[in-house]
Amino acid sequence: MKRREFLAGLGAGTLAAAGFDFLGKDARLFKPAPQQKIKNWMWAHPDPKISTESWKRKFDQAAGAGIQAVHLLSYTGAKAYYPSSFAVHEVDELAKILPAARQAGLEVHAWICALICNAEAVQKDHPDWFVVSRNGDSTLAKQPYIPSYKWLCPSRPEVYQYLENFVLELAGYVALKGVHLDYIRYPDVILPEALQPKYNLVQDKEYPQFDFCYCPVCRKNFEQKEGIDPLRIEDPSSHQAWKNYRYQTITNIVDKLADAAHRKGKAISAAVFATPELSRRFVRQDWPKWRLDTVHPMIYHYYYAKALDWLEPATREGVVELPPSRPLYSGLFISQIKPQELPKAVEWSFKGGARGITLFAMSSMTDEHWKALGEALKER
């Protein structure tokens, strides 16, 4: 279904009830607040099994505990929950979720999984868009770690245009306050310590089957700039120019998407790896340099074999590297945090300089978690 068919089928009354008003060409330009106040967030996954009344209860519970905003999963690379010519969409889910969130007083930001792509149409029509390992394997044909690890190459203008189309379409909904980027990186060249045994791996260095991207576009671009084909670099892990090239390709695509969102009056944010140093080393994200409005590092202590108090130094590392005007919200891995531990997790996040926390995910929060969170946040 094309967007125009979807709109024609719903009618103006239904659109207004579901929050589907559109911005026109004269929409106000985005102007970030000069000083961000404390704000608390959560990531949430649409679920067809959840009724409208259940969504209302969940969002009311979250708002009552001190949550002000929600990243709502809207595009996964294979399914979109918004009308789009690029993927399957679930219109009914929006009609249930958006009004319930707004009635609870929550901001809603569209959460999209960007460079990971399992969309059949893209795989069929554009197999050359996918990243290639140092071994010469495209993730379309041979995936590292898990079958869904099929990644688009950020060096390609066509990939940027593909993502920009999503951002601009989502930015067309007045009910949405912003766009939230996830999987905006390369595949993990090294997994966090606690995850390596799960895949029977010991990643004591960068191995070629996990090292990306060596597609023709990346090789040509880098050779034109630096005078060497990256495949001829003896030790890519220590070649600073080659590392910088990949940092910059991600930065470029994020900044362009930020410009697109801002032109439509929307904020833009991203879920990123836990700290700037780990992000650069593991997935080529140099996120302190990105022109985002907010940043949400996934400080999932469990994956890094760290104690919960690691939240404080990890948060501080990000805050120190970011511009002072850009707020950081510490991402908490709720499935590995007991309700009685949640107040300390919140405290350590704020001690590290966070302007709030982001819960992963709403579905992991029990009644006990919500109660503990409400107590922890009521004085903030």
Backbone torsions as a table, in degrees:
resi	resn	phi	psi	omega
1	MET	NA	128.2	176.5
2	LYS	-80.7	162.5	-178.6
3	ARG	-57.8	-44.5	-176.5
4	ARG	-63.8	-34.0	178.3
5	GLU	-68.4	-40.1	179.4
6	PHE	-62.4	-45.8	-178.8
7	LEU	-64.6	-42.7	-178.9
8	ALA	-63.9	-34.3	-178.1
9	GLY	-74.7	-27.0	-175.8
10	LEU	-87.1	-45.4	-177.0
11	GLY	88.4	160.4	-171.7
12	ALA	-65.8	-39.2	-177.8
13	GLY	-63.7	-44.0	178.9
14	THR	-64.1	-40.6	179.6
15	LEU	-60.6	-44.3	-178.3
16	ALA	-64.9	-39.8	-179.3
17	ALA	-65.5	-35.3	-178.0
18	ALA	-88.3	-2.3	178.2
19	GLY	83.8	25.7	-175.1
20	PHE	-97.9	41.9	173.4
21	ASP	-74.2	149.5	-177.3
22	PHE	-112.2	147.1	173.3
23	LEU	-83.7	139.8	176.3
24	GLY	-92.1	-171.5	-178.3
25	LYS	-65.8	-22.2	-176.6
26	ASP	-96.5	19.6	179.6
27	ALA	-57.8	144.9	-178.9
28	ARG	-63.7	147.9	176.7
29	LEU	-74.1	149.2	179.8
30	PHE	-68.9	133.9	176.4
31	LYS	-130.0	104.6	-178.7
32	PRO	-63.5	145.9	178.9
33	ALA	-65.4	139.4	-178.8
34	PRO	-65.0	-29.9	179.3
35	GLN	-139.1	110.5	-179.3
36	GLN	-75.8	134.6	175.5
37	LYS	-84.9	172.7	174.6
38	ILE	-60.3	131.8	177.3
39	LYS	-144.5	143.8	-179.8
40	ASN	-123.7	140.8	-168.5
41	TRP	-126.8	170.3	167.8
42	MET	-151.4	153.4	170.0
43	TRP	-92.4	139.9	-179.0
44	ALA	-137.8	141.6	-179.1
45	HIS	-107.4	126.6	172.8
46	PRO	-59.6	146.6	-179.0
47	ASP	-147.1	113.4	-177.8
48	PRO	-59.6	-19.3	-178.0
49	LYS	-79.0	-13.6	-178.4
50	ILE	-90.5	126.6	-179.0
51	SER	-77.7	167.7	177.2
52	THR	-60.0	-43.0	179.8
53	GLU	-63.4	-37.4	177.8
54	SER	-66.0	-40.6	176.7
55	TRP	-60.3	-42.6	180.0
56	LYS	-59.7	-44.4	-179.7
57	ARG	-64.3	-42.0	-179.1
58	LYS	-64.5	-45.2	-178.8
59	PHE	-68.7	-37.6	176.3
60	ASP	-62.4	-40.5	178.9
61	GLN	-63.7	-42.4	179.1
62	ALA	-64.3	-46.5	-179.7
63	ALA	-63.1	-38.6	179.3
64	GLY	-65.0	-25.2	179.7
65	ALA	-89.9	-4.7	176.5
66	GLY	112.7	12.0	176.0
67	ILE	-86.6	134.6	179.3
68	GLN	-111.9	-17.6	-173.1
69	ALA	-147.5	152.9	-178.0
70	VAL	-133.7	134.0	168.3
71	HIS	-90.2	110.2	-176.2
72	LEU	-99.7	119.3	-177.8
73	LEU	-58.6	123.1	-173.7
74	SER	-124.3	-22.1	179.4
75	TYR	-151.8	125.6	-176.1
76	THR	-112.0	1.0	-174.8
77	GLY	97.3	-13.9	178.0
78	ALA	-132.6	-23.5	-178.4
79	LYS	-144.2	134.7	176.1
80	ALA	-113.8	146.1	177.3
81	TYR	-100.0	16.5	175.9
82	TYR	-132.3	150.9	-179.7
83	PRO	-57.0	134.0	-179.8
84	SER	-164.0	145.1	176.6
85	SER	-80.1	-4.0	-174.8
86	PHE	-94.6	-20.0	-172.1
87	ALA	-156.1	167.6	174.7
88	VAL	-65.3	145.0	-179.7
89	HIS	-133.7	156.0	-178.0
90	GLU	-122.1	86.5	-175.8
91	VAL	-61.8	-39.8	-175.8
92	ASP	-60.1	-32.3	-179.6
93	GLU	-64.9	-41.0	177.1
94	LEU	-61.9	-43.9	-177.4
95	ALA	-60.6	-29.5	178.2
96	LYS	-82.0	-43.6	-165.2
97	ILE	-84.8	-47.7	-174.9
98	LEU	-58.6	-49.9	179.7
99	PRO	-61.9	-36.9	179.7
100	ALA	-63.7	-41.0	178.9
101	ALA	-66.6	-42.8	-178.8
102	ARG	-66.4	-38.0	178.5
103	GLN	-64.0	-29.1	177.6
104	ALA	-82.1	-3.0	179.4
105	GLY	82.9	18.9	-178.5
106	LEU	-93.6	136.2	166.9
107	GLU	-68.6	144.7	176.7
108	VAL	-120.4	126.5	176.7
109	HIS	-118.5	134.5	-177.9
110	ALA	-77.2	119.4	-177.5
111	TRP	-95.4	118.5	-178.6
112	ILE	-122.7	137.0	172.9
113	CYS	-86.8	107.9	-162.5
114	ALA	-82.7	-71.8	-169.6
115	LEU	-87.8	-11.6	170.8
116	ILE	-82.7	132.3	-168.6
117	CYS	-144.1	113.9	174.5
118	ASN	-113.6	16.7	179.0
119	ALA	-67.8	121.7	-175.2
120	GLU	-61.2	-37.6	-178.2
121	ALA	-64.3	-40.0	179.2
122	VAL	-67.3	-43.8	179.8
123	GLN	-61.3	-39.1	-178.6
124	LYS	-74.0	-44.8	-172.3
125	ASP	-89.6	-23.0	-174.2
126	HIS	-136.3	58.2	-179.2
127	PRO	-63.2	-21.1	-179.7
128	ASP	-76.9	-7.6	-179.3
129	TRP	-76.8	-11.4	-169.3
130	PHE	-91.3	147.1	-177.2
131	VAL	-65.8	153.3	-177.3
132	VAL	-123.0	134.8	-179.3
133	SER	-77.6	168.9	175.6
134	ARG	-63.3	-20.3	174.3
135	ASN	-80.4	-7.0	179.3
136	GLY	92.0	12.0	-178.5
137	ASP	-99.1	127.7	172.8
138	SER	-76.1	143.0	177.0
139	THR	-67.8	-14.2	174.9
140	LEU	-68.5	-33.9	-178.4
141	ALA	-96.6	-34.7	-176.5
142	LYS	-140.8	109.8	-174.0
143	GLN	-94.6	137.8	170.7
144	PRO	-77.1	140.5	171.9
145	TYR	74.2	-66.7	-174.5
146	ILE	-138.6	155.7	-175.8
147	PRO	-59.8	-27.1	-178.0
148	SER	-81.9	-1.0	-177.8
149	TYR	-79.8	72.5	176.8
150	LYS	-116.0	114.7	-166.8
151	TRP	-118.2	139.5	175.4
152	LEU	-84.3	150.2	-178.9
153	CYS	-87.1	122.3	-177.9
154	PRO	-72.1	-9.8	179.6
155	SER	-77.3	-16.4	-173.0
156	ARG	-87.9	126.0	177.6
157	PRO	-57.8	-32.4	-179.5
158	GLU	-65.2	-34.8	178.8
159	VAL	-69.1	-41.7	175.9
160	TYR	-58.9	-45.1	-178.1
161	GLN	-62.6	-38.7	177.7
162	TYR	-59.3	-45.9	-179.9
163	LEU	-72.8	-36.7	178.9
164	GLU	-61.6	-37.2	178.4
165	ASN	-59.7	-39.8	176.4
166	PHE	-64.9	-47.6	-177.7
167	VAL	-60.4	-44.4	-178.8
168	LEU	-67.1	-36.8	178.7
169	GLU	-67.4	-45.1	178.3
170	LEU	-64.2	-35.9	179.6
171	ALA	-67.2	-10.8	178.7
172	GLY	-78.1	-6.5	-177.8
173	TYR	-99.4	117.6	179.9
174	VAL	-60.0	-32.1	-177.6
175	ALA	-65.0	-21.0	-180.0
176	LEU	-94.7	133.8	-178.8
177	LYS	-91.8	-16.8	-178.6
178	GLY	-174.0	-179.3	178.8
179	VAL	-121.9	136.3	-176.8
180	HIS	-118.6	119.5	-176.4
181	LEU	-92.1	132.4	173.7
182	ASP	-128.4	161.6	-177.3
183	TYR	50.5	42.1	177.9
184	ILE	-102.1	75.6	-169.9
185	ARG	-170.0	-177.7	169.2
186	TYR	-90.6	163.3	171.2
187	PRO	-57.8	152.6	-177.3
188	ASP	-61.4	114.2	173.5
189	VAL	-74.8	-27.1	173.3
190	ILE	-138.6	131.9	177.0
191	LEU	-82.7	152.0	171.0
192	PRO	-54.0	150.5	-170.3
193	GLU	-52.4	-45.7	-174.8
194	ALA	-72.8	-15.5	179.9
195	LEU	-88.9	-22.3	-175.3
196	GLN	-59.7	-44.0	178.4
197	PRO	-60.5	-29.0	179.5
198	LYS	-59.9	-31.1	-179.1
199	TYR	-107.4	15.1	-179.8
200	ASN	55.2	45.7	-176.7
201	LEU	-120.3	150.1	165.4
202	VAL	-127.6	104.5	-176.2
203	GLN	-103.5	78.6	-180.0
204	ASP	-85.5	-2.8	176.0
205	LYS	-161.3	179.1	178.0
206	GLU	-81.3	121.0	179.0
207	TYR	-102.6	146.1	-170.8
208	PRO	-61.0	-31.6	-178.3
209	GLN	-70.8	-13.6	178.6
210	PHE	-111.7	3.2	-173.5
211	ASP	-100.8	119.6	-176.2
212	PHE	-131.6	154.1	6.7
213	CYS	-123.3	138.6	-179.2
214	TYR	-121.8	35.7	176.9
215	CYS	-72.7	166.8	-179.2
216	PRO	-56.6	-36.0	-179.1
217	VAL	-67.0	-46.8	180.0
218	CYS	-64.0	-42.4	-178.9
219	ARG	-64.3	-44.2	-179.8
220	LYS	-65.3	-46.7	-179.1
221	ASN	-59.3	-44.4	-177.1
222	PHE	-70.5	-40.8	-179.2
223	GLU	-65.4	-37.8	177.5
224	GLN	-64.4	-33.0	-178.2
225	LYS	-84.3	-41.5	-170.7
226	GLU	-113.0	-7.2	175.8
227	GLY	80.4	14.8	178.9
228	ILE	-146.4	137.4	173.4
229	ASP	-70.4	125.5	-178.1
230	PRO	-57.8	-22.7	176.5
231	LEU	-69.3	-15.9	179.4
232	ARG	-95.0	-1.7	177.7
233	ILE	-72.8	126.9	-174.9
234	GLU	-65.8	-44.4	179.2
235	ASP	-131.0	88.4	-177.1
236	PRO	-58.5	-29.0	-176.4
237	SER	-67.9	-20.0	-179.6
238	SER	-111.0	5.9	-178.7
239	HIS	-90.8	102.4	-170.6
240	GLN	-63.3	-39.1	-178.8
241	ALA	-64.0	-38.5	179.6
242	TRP	-70.6	-37.4	174.9
243	LYS	-65.0	-44.1	-179.5
244	ASN	-61.8	-37.1	179.3
245	TYR	-58.1	-44.3	-177.3
246	ARG	-74.3	-36.7	172.2
247	TYR	-55.4	-45.4	-173.3
248	GLN	-70.2	-33.0	178.9
249	THR	-62.8	-39.0	177.9
250	ILE	-70.4	-43.3	178.2
251	THR	-58.8	-43.0	-179.3
252	ASN	-59.5	-46.0	-175.7
253	ILE	-70.8	-35.9	176.9
254	VAL	-64.3	-46.1	-177.0
255	ASP	-64.7	-36.8	177.3
256	LYS	-67.2	-40.7	177.0
257	LEU	-66.7	-34.9	176.0
258	ALA	-62.7	-43.4	178.2
259	ASP	-60.5	-41.4	-179.3
260	ALA	-63.8	-45.1	179.2
261	ALA	-63.9	-43.0	-178.4
262	HIS	-65.6	-33.2	177.0
263	ARG	-61.6	-26.7	179.6
264	LYS	-97.6	9.5	176.5
265	GLY	78.3	20.3	-177.6
266	LYS	-110.9	148.5	172.4
267	ALA	-76.9	160.9	175.6
268	ILE	-138.5	140.9	-177.7
269	SER	-142.8	177.0	179.1
270	ALA	-151.0	146.8	166.9
271	ALA	-89.9	124.6	-174.0
272	VAL	-130.0	168.8	178.7
273	PHE	-67.7	168.0	-161.3
274	ALA	-57.5	-45.6	-178.9
275	THR	-134.9	160.2	178.3
276	PRO	-57.6	-41.6	-177.5
277	GLU	-67.2	-45.0	178.1
278	LEU	-65.8	-36.1	179.7
279	SER	-64.2	-45.0	178.9
280	ARG	-65.3	-40.8	-174.8
281	ARG	-74.2	-38.3	-173.0
282	PHE	-91.3	-38.8	-170.4
283	VAL	-136.3	11.3	175.7
284	ARG	65.7	29.2	175.5
285	GLN	-95.2	120.0	172.7
286	ASP	-107.9	62.0	-166.7
287	TRP	-67.4	-20.1	174.7
288	PRO	-61.0	-19.9	-178.4
289	LYS	-91.6	-6.6	-176.9
290	TRP	-74.4	145.5	-179.7
291	ARG	-86.9	61.4	178.3
292	LEU	-92.6	165.5	173.8
293	ASP	-91.7	-35.6	173.9
294	THR	-143.3	155.4	179.5
295	VAL	-130.0	141.2	-173.3
296	HIS	-129.1	79.5	179.5
297	PRO	-67.5	136.2	-179.8
298	MET	-84.7	87.6	-175.7
299	ILE	-88.1	66.4	-174.5
300	TYR	-87.2	88.3	-171.7
301	HIS	-54.4	-34.7	-176.7
302	TYR	-59.1	-42.0	-177.9
303	TYR	-65.7	-26.7	-176.3
304	TYR	-101.0	11.6	-179.8
305	ALA	55.2	41.9	-179.8
306	LYS	-112.2	155.8	171.8
307	ALA	-75.1	162.4	-175.8
308	LEU	-60.5	-30.2	-178.4
309	ASP	-70.1	-4.8	173.2
310	TRP	-62.6	-19.3	178.2
311	LEU	-54.1	-38.7	-176.5
312	GLU	-66.4	-56.4	-179.8
313	PRO	-66.6	-33.7	179.1
314	ALA	-65.9	-42.8	176.6
315	THR	-61.8	-45.5	-177.6
316	ARG	-61.0	-39.1	180.0
317	GLU	-58.9	-42.2	178.4
318	GLY	-68.3	-43.8	-179.1
319	VAL	-60.4	-40.8	-178.5
320	VAL	-63.7	-38.0	-176.7
321	GLU	-82.4	-21.4	-178.4
322	LEU	-79.4	154.6	169.7
323	PRO	-59.6	145.8	-177.2
324	PRO	-57.5	-28.4	-176.9
325	SER	-81.7	-4.8	-175.0
326	ARG	-104.0	109.5	-176.0
327	PRO	-74.9	145.3	176.5
328	LEU	-112.8	135.9	177.8
329	TYR	-119.8	118.0	-174.0
330	SER	-72.0	123.0	178.0
331	GLY	-80.7	125.3	-177.1
332	LEU	-108.7	131.7	-178.3
333	PHE	-90.4	89.7	-167.3
334	ILE	-63.4	-33.0	-178.0
335	SER	-64.0	-16.1	178.0
336	GLN	-112.9	18.5	177.4
337	ILE	-126.5	118.9	178.3
338	LYS	-73.0	152.1	179.9
339	PRO	-51.2	-41.2	-178.7
340	GLN	-70.9	-15.8	177.8
341	GLU	-89.4	-16.5	-172.8
342	LEU	-61.7	-41.5	177.1
343	PRO	-58.1	-38.0	178.0
344	LYS	-68.7	-38.2	177.7
345	ALA	-61.0	-41.8	177.2
346	VAL	-64.4	-45.7	-179.3
347	GLU	-60.1	-46.2	-179.0
348	TRP	-65.2	-34.9	177.9
349	SER	-63.2	-46.8	-179.7
350	PHE	-68.7	-35.5	176.6
351	LYS	-63.2	-30.7	177.8
352	GLY	-76.9	-7.1	177.1
353	GLY	106.0	7.2	178.6
354	ALA	-64.8	150.4	174.4
355	ARG	-94.4	7.4	179.6
356	GLY	161.1	-174.6	179.2
357	ILE	-124.8	160.7	176.0
358	THR	-128.6	123.4	-174.8
359	LEU	-90.0	129.6	169.5
360	PHE	-116.5	105.3	0.0
361	ALA	-138.3	175.6	-179.5
362	MET	-54.2	-37.7	-176.8
363	SER	-66.0	-20.0	179.7
364	SER	-88.8	-8.1	-176.8
365	MET	-81.8	121.0	173.8
366	THR	-91.1	172.0	175.9
367	ASP	-58.4	-36.5	179.1
368	GLU	-66.2	-39.3	176.2
369	HIS	-61.5	-46.7	-177.7
370	TRP	-61.9	-40.2	178.8
371	LYS	-63.0	-45.6	-179.8
372	ALA	-64.9	-38.9	179.0
373	LEU	-64.5	-44.6	179.5
374	GLY	-57.8	-40.3	178.2
375	GLU	-66.9	-38.3	-177.1
376	ALA	-71.2	-30.8	-173.7
377	LEU	-97.0	-12.7	-170.9
378	LYS	-65.1	-23.1	179.5
379	GLU	-97.5	0.1	-176.6
380	ARG	-86.6	NA	NA
